[in-house]
């Protein structure tokens, strides 16, 4: 493909801010017919200049704090700790892992106080040797399925 010209760069600037802009609106804003703008966009898609469109979603649940609790057990297996963790609605996922740690516990809580309370209960369990808390600042990539 040819190098993007000034019109292509205008189109790219608009699409980078408003990926869902209707083609008719895009064409009017850059001074082209709808078919000409559509052809330019299609050409940039085919050549890989435009690789896709996405929604960049911010934190929607401001009242939710996500954290990982890294747990080292006194001995494994330890079904009692799994039963206890299953009893907390804030516990979203528990993964048994290999290495120096034994469990990764993913939690979602409404406040730092609730996180501290849950963390303390888990840490004080006789089966838990050590616990480290990692608060999620943001999720940069998240896939489902």
C-alpha positions as CSV (number, residue, x, y, z in Angstrom):
1,X,0.0,0.0,0.0
2,X,1.0,3.6,-0.5
3,X,2.1,5.6,2.4
4,X,-0.9,7.3,4.2
5,X,-1.5,10.7,2.8
6,X,-3.0,13.7,4.6
7,X,-6.6,12.5,4.2
8,X,-5.6,9.0,5.5
9,X,-4.0,10.6,8.5
10,X,-7.1,12.7,9.2
11,X,-9.2,9.5,9.0
12,X,-6.8,7.7,11.3
13,X,-6.8,10.5,13.8
14,X,-10.6,10.5,13.9
15,X,-10.9,6.7,14.1
16,X,-8.3,6.5,16.9
17,X,-10.5,8.7,19.0
18,X,-13.9,7.5,17.8
19,X,-13.7,4.0,16.4
20,X,-17.5,3.7,16.0
21,X,-18.0,6.9,14.1
22,X,-20.5,6.3,11.2
23,X,-18.9,6.3,7.8
24,X,-21.1,9.1,6.6
25,X,-20.0,11.3,9.5
26,X,-16.3,10.4,9.0
27,X,-16.5,11.2,5.3
28,X,-18.1,14.6,5.9
29,X,-15.5,15.5,8.5
30,X,-12.6,14.8,6.2
31,X,-14.3,16.2,3.1
32,X,-14.7,13.0,1.1
33,X,-17.7,11.2,-0.3
34,X,-18.9,8.2,1.7
35,X,-17.7,5.7,-0.9
36,X,-14.2,7.4,-1.1
37,X,-13.8,7.4,2.7
38,X,-15.1,3.8,2.9
39,X,-12.6,2.7,0.3
40,X,-9.7,4.4,2.1
41,X,-10.6,2.8,5.4
42,X,-11.0,-0.6,3.7
43,X,-7.6,-0.2,2.0
44,X,-5.9,0.7,5.3
45,X,-7.6,-2.3,6.9
46,X,-6.3,-4.7,4.1
47,X,-2.8,-3.3,4.3
48,X,-2.6,-3.6,8.1
49,X,-2.4,0.2,8.8
50,X,-5.7,-0.3,10.7
51,X,-5.4,-3.6,12.6
52,X,-8.7,-3.5,14.4
53,X,-11.1,-1.5,16.5
54,X,-11.6,-1.8,20.2
55,X,-13.4,-0.4,23.2
56,X,-11.1,1.0,25.9
57,X,-13.2,0.5,29.0
58,X,-12.2,2.2,32.2
59,X,-12.8,1.0,35.7
60,X,-16.6,0.7,35.9
61,X,-16.8,-0.7,39.4
62,X,-15.1,2.0,41.5
63,X,-16.4,0.4,44.6
64,X,-14.6,-2.9,43.9
65,X,-11.0,-3.6,45.0
66,X,-9.4,-6.6,43.5
67,X,-6.4,-8.3,45.0
68,X,-4.3,-11.5,44.8
69,X,-3.5,-13.3,48.1
70,X,-0.3,-15.4,47.7
71,X,-0.5,-18.2,50.3
72,X,2.1,-20.5,51.6
73,X,0.7,-23.4,53.5
74,X,2.3,-25.2,56.5
75,X,1.7,-28.4,54.6
76,X,-0.1,-29.7,51.6
77,X,-2.6,-30.8,50.7
78,X,-4.9,-28.8,53.0
79,X,-8.5,-29.2,52.1
80,X,-9.6,-27.3,55.2
81,X,-8.3,-24.0,53.9
82,X,-10.1,-24.6,50.6
83,X,-13.3,-25.2,52.4
84,X,-12.8,-22.1,54.4
85,X,-12.0,-19.9,51.4
86,X,-15.1,-21.3,49.5
87,X,-17.2,-19.8,52.3
88,X,-16.3,-16.2,51.5
89,X,-18.3,-14.6,48.7
90,X,-15.4,-12.2,48.0
91,X,-13.2,-15.1,47.0
92,X,-13.5,-15.3,43.2
93,X,-10.9,-17.9,42.3
94,X,-8.4,-20.1,44.1
95,X,-5.6,-21.7,42.2
96,X,-3.2,-24.3,43.5
97,X,0.2,-23.6,42.0
98,X,3.7,-25.2,41.9
99,X,6.8,-23.6,43.4
100,X,7.4,-21.8,46.7
101,X,3.8,-20.6,47.0
102,X,0.9,-23.0,47.3
103,X,-2.3,-21.0,46.5
104,X,-3.2,-17.8,44.6
105,X,-6.5,-16.5,45.9
106,X,-8.2,-13.8,43.8
107,X,-10.6,-11.6,45.8
108,X,-13.0,-8.7,45.1
109,X,-13.9,-6.6,48.1
110,X,-15.8,-3.4,48.7
111,X,-13.1,-1.7,50.8
112,X,-9.6,-1.8,52.0
113,X,-10.9,-2.5,55.5
114,X,-12.8,-5.6,54.2
115,X,-9.6,-6.7,52.4
116,X,-7.6,-6.4,55.6
117,X,-10.3,-8.2,57.5
118,X,-10.4,-11.1,55.1
119,X,-6.6,-11.2,54.8
120,X,-6.3,-11.4,58.6
121,X,-8.8,-14.2,58.9
122,X,-6.9,-16.2,56.3
123,X,-3.4,-15.4,57.7
124,X,-4.4,-16.5,61.2
125,X,-5.6,-19.9,60.1
126,X,-3.3,-22.6,61.4
127,X,-2.8,-24.1,58.0
128,X,-1.4,-20.8,56.6
129,X,2.4,-20.3,57.0
130,X,2.7,-17.0,55.1
131,X,0.4,-14.7,53.1
132,X,1.3,-11.8,50.8
133,X,-1.3,-9.4,49.5
134,X,-1.1,-7.8,46.0
135,X,-3.7,-5.2,45.2
136,X,-4.6,-4.9,41.5
137,X,-4.1,-1.3,40.3
138,X,-5.6,-1.9,36.9
139,X,-6.2,-4.7,34.4
140,X,-4.3,-4.0,31.2
141,X,-5.4,-7.1,29.2
142,X,-8.3,-9.2,30.1
143,X,-9.8,-12.0,28.0
144,X,-12.8,-14.2,28.6
145,X,-13.4,-17.6,27.4
